Amino acid sequence: MSKLLTSTLIATIALSANGTVPDKKQLLKYIKRNVVKNPQVKVNGVTVIEETTHKDLPGWTILLTTMDLTYQNREIHVPETMFIKDGLITGRLVNMKNGRDYRNDIKPSVPESMYDDAHLLFGNKNAKHKVLVFSDPMCPFCQEVVPEIMKAAKAHPDTIALYYYHLPLLRIHPISKYLTRIMHIAQEEGKTDVVEKMYTLKLDPRVVDLKTILPAVKKHTGFAVTEAQVNDKKVVEAIKKDEDAAAKMMVSGTPTVYIDGKWDKMRDGYKKLVK
């Protein structure tokens, strides 16, 4: 996405004389002039997901937004953070003493609507704590973290309800286009063990031939699906909805973990829940 957009670093622009949060028209003007630099990208709109503050940034209002864009006849939704104060706006604030980039510290809270039965993987929905994960089974970091969260939810179902969202990183792992669909089918059939086993599947992440993928998945997990099932419109749409949810939550990498609605930057907060 770096080729499509250029976020502001130091420069800011005046928005209004009274220093209030800009309206949508002003935000669009800012995005078109200062954020989206590629003339091939059309800016269709902007959605403010959440307005927040940060204890280290007194006086600054932080808008967590999604930019609605069109690129090469394809609609895309790109997260953008905006810091606003005294009629000025910038996409990045960096602490000069320690190099801390506050853009990397903030994500929206999880809306209650995302805790639905379709995404509940392990644990009881009435569990004391809700853990939500965006993941790709081919991601090495996911392979280290996510199975451990799954184990914790299985072992403590009344403490942790684990909600799972697919975010296939296709530029890095093209195979995930199909693995996530297979995982979705398995979960719909109640075979959550298949989802877990996918994290130990050994296949070249660049493989996209279903005639190679499906037999390998069956051998490793015992779960058999057909090409027709994998390419079913409803399955494809389900993964797309998960990707759209990631965009709205300003998630671009995996694993991204939330505990009780708040981003768990270190991805290990679940351990404190089961001590």
Secondary structure, 3 states (H helix, E strand, C coil): CCCCCCCCCCCCEECCCCCCCCCHHHHHHHHHHHHCCCCCEEEEEEEEEEEECCCCCCCCEEEEEEEEEEECCEEEEEEEEEEEECCEEECCCECCCCCCEHHHHCCCCCCHHHCCHHHEEECCCCCCEEEEEEECCCCHHHHHHHHHHHHHHHHCCCCEEEEEEECCCCCCCCCHHHHHHHHHHHHHCCCHHHHHHHHHCCCCCCCCCHHHHHHHHHHHHCCCCCHHHHCCHHHHHHHHHHHHHHHHCCCCCCCEEEECCEECCCCCCHHHHCC
